[in-house]
Amino acid sequence: MNERYKELQEDVIDEKQAIEETLQKLNDVRLRYSSDSKDILVEPAMGTFLMNFYNGAP
């Protein structure tokens, strides 16, 4: 495989892993807190995880 494509493949694998970790953390927060609770820490935490997901960075 061309060296340039190998580096790109490694970057894509790293980003995929970061996205998977972010989704897992977001799911953990979602499962831990019910939608009925009004914890002021949960909303900002979930917002941060969503922002990380959309940015593709943990």
C-alpha positions in Angstrom: 0.0 0.0 0.0 1.2 3.5 -0.8 2.7 5.1 2.3 0.4 8.1 1.9 -2.7 5.9 2.0 -1.3 4.0 4.9 -1.0 7.2 6.9 -4.6 8.1 5.9 -5.9 4.7 6.9 -4.2 5.1 10.3 -5.8 8.5 10.8 -9.3 7.1 9.9 -8.8 4.2 12.3 -7.8 6.7 15.1 -10.8 8.9 14.4 -13.2 5.9 14.3 -11.9 4.8 17.7 -12.3 8.3 19.1 -15.9 8.5 17.9 -16.7 5.0 19.3 -15.2 6.1 22.7 -17.3 9.3 22.7 -20.5 7.4 21.8 -19.8 4.9 24.7 -19.3 7.8 27.2 -22.5 9.5 26.0 -24.4 6.3 26.3 -23.0 5.8 29.8 -24.2 9.2 30.9 -27.6 8.6 29.2 -28.1 5.3 31.1 -27.0 6.7 34.4 -29.5 9.6 34.6 -33.2 9.4 33.9 -34.8 12.1 31.8 -36.9 13.0 34.8 -34.0 14.2 36.9 -32.9 17.8 36.6 -29.2 17.5 37.4 -27.5 20.6 36.3 -24.3 18.7 35.5 -25.9 16.1 33.2 -26.9 18.5 30.4 -23.5 20.2 30.0 -21.8 16.8 30.1 -24.0 15.3 27.4 -23.6 18.5 25.3 -19.8 18.1 25.6 -19.9 14.5 24.5 -22.2 15.4 21.5 -19.9 18.2 20.5 -16.9 15.8 20.6 -18.9 13.4 18.5 -19.6 16.0 15.8 -16.0 17.3 16.0 -14.7 13.7 15.8 -12.4 14.2 18.8 -12.6 12.8 22.3 
